[in-house]
Amino acid sequence: MAQYDLGKVSIRPRGAYAANTNYEFLDSVQNLGGSWLALAASKDVQPGVTAGWQSYWMMITRGIKTIVGSSPADGQTKITITFTDDTTASFTYNNEVLADGSVTYQKLASDAVKLQFLNSAIATASFVSNSTYQDYPYRASVGLTGVLASMTPEIIFSLADATSGNFAPVAECYNGGIYLYAASAPDAAVTIPTIICWR
């Protein structure tokens, strides 16, 4: 049976490209963040860099050479990515700044979105007769620094208070605090674990 020498038939990983190294057909190297496959034997022909490298190397995966950003006056930022094969990709995004007081998703501009108060104590005497809500004829004014009437309150009661049915499912903000409503004046002081006022 005849035997044939097919030569090198599989890729041989050689790690990072190194100068003054002999590379052979089907050697693979990493360079400039990408992967390269040798098309022919070479020495000191850096893939993607040395003039005429295309005769010796083929890019397997692209790496990134540079990322450049520019901010023109139109309020958008342009990003240009240059890859190891000198092709480019560009995109723009709007870099408009959120104004203070903007209502956005909670995780954005947290200082502009909410004020949080922990363990606020409300004395029983704070609950006085009020006709705003027929089913909850008692109201307490809870002073909270920085709260504005334009904000929206979120009250997180203790489990016992939340399930008692005594407190209204709504509250209101005023300049300097919030109003809580109750069906009856509580028998003891109420501590609210968390109050959040959203802008």
ABEGO torsion letter per residue (X at the ends): XBBBBAEBABBBBAEBBBBGBBBBBGBBBBBGGBBBBBABBBBGBBBGABBGAAAABBBABBBBABBBBBBBAAGBBBBBBBBAAGBBBBBBBBABBBBBGBBBBAABGAAAABBBBBGBBBBAAABBBBAABAABABBBBBBBBGBBAABBBBBBBBAAAAAAGABBABBBBBBGEBBBBBABBBABBBBBABBBBBX
